[in-house]
Amino acid sequence: MDRPALVRRLKERGAELGLGAVGIAPIAPSDHETFLKDWLARGHAGSMDWMARTFQDRVDPNRRFAWARSAVVSATSYLPYRGERAAQPGLVAHIARYAVGRDYHDVLLGRLGALARFIEEEAPGTRTRVYVDTGPVLERELAARAGVGWFGKNTNLIGARGNSWTLLGQILTSLELPPDAPVTDRCGTCTACIDACPTGAIPAPYVLDSTRCISYLTIELKDAIPRDKREGVGDWVFGCDVCQEVCPWNRREEPTGDSAFQAGSHLQESDLPALVRLDETAFRARYAGTALLRPRRRGLVRNALVAAANSRNDEAIEEAIPRLSDPEPIVRGAAAWALGTAGGGRIRRALEGARATETDAATRLEIDLALEDRGGTVRV
């Protein structure tokens, strides 16, 4: 078998499938084991305990995938638009750009699955396994080894020609393929991403403290957003793009023509008041097939309430009053916090009424603090 020729053909096929840059990495133990162990020990993973549970598999892929010899790695551009977020219609002003279209997991799994079948047809008997953002692999390290980019100081992968607006995917294969050469880190002395982060989530170059990252706080965190971090979330209700928006390497990147990543109809009626009003049925119907399902309805409404308070959206804050009786304690607590930033006797009475019937201790504390913020009377 002419393996260099096979690599050329699979890269061509990857481009035809819409996978963007494709590179080959060897399967080998991680060069970042010590860093990852220290990162976990510092608590930077927050509540993402699966990182620790799968640590050994991540730093040594052959521990779980003894048959794997190479990884075919793709980096697909998803940038749906350039310019200011606020200039875009609907919810686009408040969510990370990768989530304005279809769920990228579904999109890339389909394309990588087709490429994996191509490999199996070209090399009968080859074993493959496809992952997009969910497997026990260090996908950014595989991507860097495959030459499709380098680690930026914000810890995102920056493509070999610039551009961090990319989504990664991998095919682990039993076929030993000639690897591509890594590319050189070209961040230089730039600290734009570190300086611009609204919550100081990049304490040092190439280090991300997830517990302070807006993407973690609005997507991964299942509990209430800590009070001292809520204002830093700003108007983001799902993810954050700030460190990519300021990256000099992204200045010339043109929007993708890929329809999968263009803004979908789910955005058109999803302003902050509409998000605060969401019930479970509407949530599932509106966001089916999109990444916005990930934080679940309670997480998305929680985020919308925080964003409503931060942006002083009076209509959305008014919608917070009914949320004081929401089935989810996290939503009730976020509603209390949002209402505590506003004024008016009606809001005070709503908070006092909710306090009288609230059974969840954490939510009751949120109401107490909201009443104190407003100068109200706390009924003990």
N, C-alpha and C positions, 0 to 999 in steps of 0.2 A: 504493500500500500504506500502510495506517495502521500505522506502525511502533510508536508508543506502545501501540496496542491489541495488537499482536503480542507486545510485551514482557510485557504483563499476562497474556496467554494462556500464554506459555511459562513464566512464573513459577508460574502456577497448575498447569500440567502438571508442572513440576519438583517441586512440593509433592506432587502425586498419586503421583509416582514415588519419593518418599521422599528427595528431595535437600535438604531443609531450606531454608535461606535461599539465594536465587538473586539475583545482581546482574549488572549489565552494566558492563564496563570497555572503554575505548577501547584499541586496539592502538597503542602509541607507544614510543619509546625509554625505557629505564629512568631513573628519577631517582636510582638508587643505583649507577650504574656506578663512580664513584670509590670508594665504600665497598666494593663487592664486589672491586674490583681490590686494594685495600689489605688486605682480609680474606684474600684468597688469598695475597698476598705475605707475610703474617705466618704462614702455614702453618696457619691455623685450619681448613682443609678436610681436613687429615690426608692419608689415602691416597685420598680421593675425588677422584682426578685428573680425572674426567669433568667436574667443575665448571670447571676451567681449560680443558679441551678445547672445551667448549661456551660459553665466556664470551661471545664475540661474538654468538652466536645468542640468548643469554639477555638481554643488555642491549639488543638490537635485534631483536625478534621478526620484523620484516618482512625481515630478512636471509635467513631460511629460509622464512618464510611470507609471501611478497610479496603474496599475495592476501588476507591476513587484515585485517579492519577492526575487529572487535569480539571480545570474549571474554565468554562466558556462564559465570559463576563460581558454583559451589555450595559451601556450607559445611554439612556434615551432622553433626548431633550423634550421638556414638557412646557416650556414657557408659553402661556396662552396670550399674553399681552405685555407691552412695555408701558412705562409711564406710571403716574400716580395711582394708587389703589382707589382713592376717593373719586377718581374720574370714571370709574367703572360702574356699571349698573348693579343694583341689588346687593346681594351678600358678598360679592367679589371684594368690596371694600374692607371686609372684615375677616377673610379666611386666606390661608396660604394658597398660593397659586396652583399647587399641584392638586388641590381638591375641588377646583371649579368644574372639572369635567367628570368623566366616569372614574370609578375606583381603579387606580393604577394597578393594584394587585391583580384584578381580573384581567385587565388589558395585557399586562406584561406576562402573566402566567400563560395566557393563550398563545402569545407570540413565541415565548420561549419553549412552550410545549411543542409547537410546530417545528422549531429549530432542533429540538431534541429528537423528534421523529426523523428529521432530515439526517442527523448524525447516525442514527440507528440504521437507516436505509443505506447510507453510504458505507458504513462499517458494521455489517451484520454481527450480532452477538454482543455489541457494545451495550453497557449498562449506563443509564442516565438518571439524574434526579434534579428537578427544577425547584428553585426557591426564589421568592420575591419578598424580601424584607421580613420574613417570618421564620427562616430556618436557623439552626444552630451553627451558623458560620459567620465569620468576620468579613462581611461583604465588602466593606471599604478597603480592607487590606488586600483581598483578592483582586479588587478593581485596580488598586495601585500596582500590584504585581503584574497585572495583565496589561499595563501601560495605557489604560483609558483615562488616567488622571492622577492627581496628587492630592494629599491631604491638605486642605486649607487650614488656616489658623482658627477658623470657626468650626473645624472638624468635619465640614462638608467635603465631598470629593469635588475638586475642580478639574474639569475635563482637560485633556492633553492640549487642546487649542484654546483653553479658557472656557468659561461657562460652567457654573455650578447648578444651573436649572436642569438637573438630570436625575433620572430614576434608575436605580441599579437592579440587576437581576443576574442569576447565575444558573448554569447547568453544570452539575458535577458529573463527570464521565469517567468510565474505566479506561477510556482510550488515552494513551500517552501522546500528547500533542506538543509540538515545538512551541515554547512560550514566547510571548512578546517581551520587549525590553521595557522596564519601568521608565517613567518620565521624571524629570527633575522638578523639585519643589520650586515654584517661581513666585511665592508670596513676598520674598525679599523682606524689606523693613516695614512693609505696610501693616498697619494695625486698625484699619477702617472698621472691620467687623467687631473687633474688641471694643473700640471706642463707642460704637453706635448701639450696642446691645442695650435695650431698655431696662433690663433687669440685672445686668452685670453677670450674665451666665457664662462668660468666657473669662475665668479668673487668670488665665495664662494662655499664651499661644498654644494651640493644639489641645487644649483642655476644655471640656464642656461640663459644667455642673448642671446636670439635668434638672435638679430640684429648683433651679432658678430660671430655667428656660421656659419661655411662653408656650412653645410646642408641647413640652411635657405637662405644664400646668393645665392646658386646655384640652389635651387629648389623653395622655397616659394616666394622669392622676385621677383616681376614681373618688377621692374624698373631696371635702371642701378645699378650695384654694386658700392657702394661708393668708390671714388678714394683712400681713405685712408685705405680701406680694401682689395684692389685687390691683392696686393703682398702677403698678408697672405693666400689667397686662394690657392696659390701654383699651383700644376698641377691637382687639382680636378675639374672635369667638372660636376659631379653629386654627391652631398653628401660628406660625410667624415667618415673615420673609425678610425682616430688617437686615440681618447680616448678609443676605444675598443682594438686597437692593443697593447696598453701599459698596459691594465688592467691585473694584475697578475691572476685574476680568469679565464682569457681566455687562459692561456698558454698551458693548457693540452687538450683543447677542440678539438675533432677530427672533420674533415669535415663531413657534412651530406651526406648520400647516397641518399637523396631525389632528384630525377631528376628534379623537378620543380625549384630547386634553383641552378642548375649547369649552367655554362656559356653557353649562347645560341649563335647561328650563327650570331646574330646581332652585336657581338663584333669583329668578325674576320676582318672586313674592316673598322673599326671605329677608326683609329688613329686621331691625332689632325688635320692634313691637310684635311682629309676626312670630319671631323666634321665641319670645317670652310667652306668647299664647299657646305654643305648640302642645298638643296632647300626644299620647303615644300613637294613636292611629294616624294622625296627620304626619307625625315624624317619620314613621316607617314608609308611608305612601310617598311622601315628598322626596325622601333621600335614598330610596332603594337604588342600589347599584352605584352609590357614590361613597367616598371615604367619610362623609359626614355621619354615617351610622356608627363610626368607631367609638366615640365617647358616649354613645347611647343618648337617649332623649334627656335624661337627667343631667348629663354632663354638658350637652349643648345649651340647654336652658340655663343652667348655672352660669355658663360662660357669657350668655347673652345678658343676663342680669348684671354681671360684673361690668361688661362693656357698656351697658345702658347707664350705669352710675358714673363710670369714668368719662363718658362722652356727654353727660348731662342731657340725655334723651328723655324729655319729659313724658312723651307718649309711652315709651317703653317702661319707664318707672311707674307710670299709672297702672300699667298692666301687671306690675309686680304685686299689687294688692291681692288679687285673686290667688296668686302663687303662694301666699302665706298659708293656704290650706291645701297645697299640692300634696299628692301621695308620697313624694320623695323628700325626706328630711334635708338633703343637700340643697334641693331647690328652695325649700322654705327658708333655710338659713341664708342663701344668697339673696332671696327676695327681701329678707329683713335688712341685710346689709345695704342693699341698693336703696331701700326706702329710708334708711337712716341717714343717707346723704342728701335727702330732699326735705322740703318744709311743708307746713300745712297741718291744720288740726285733724283733717280727715285721715291723713297718714298716721298721726299719733294714735288716733282712736283704733285704727286698723291694727297697729302693732300691739297696743294694749289688749285688744280683743284676742289676738293670736296668742299672746303670752298667757292668757287665762286658760287656754285649752291645750297648749303645746305639751306633749309628753316626752319628746326627745330632748335629752339634756343639752347636747351641743347646739341644737337649734334654739332652745330656750335661752342659752347664753348669747347667741347672735341677736336675738330680739332684745334682751336686756341691754346689750352694748349699743344697739341701734337707738333705743330709747334714751340712753345716756347721751349719745352723740347729739340727739335732738333736744336734750334738756327735758325729756319726758319723765314720767313717774314710773319707776320700776316696781311692779307688784310682786313681792316675794311670798 
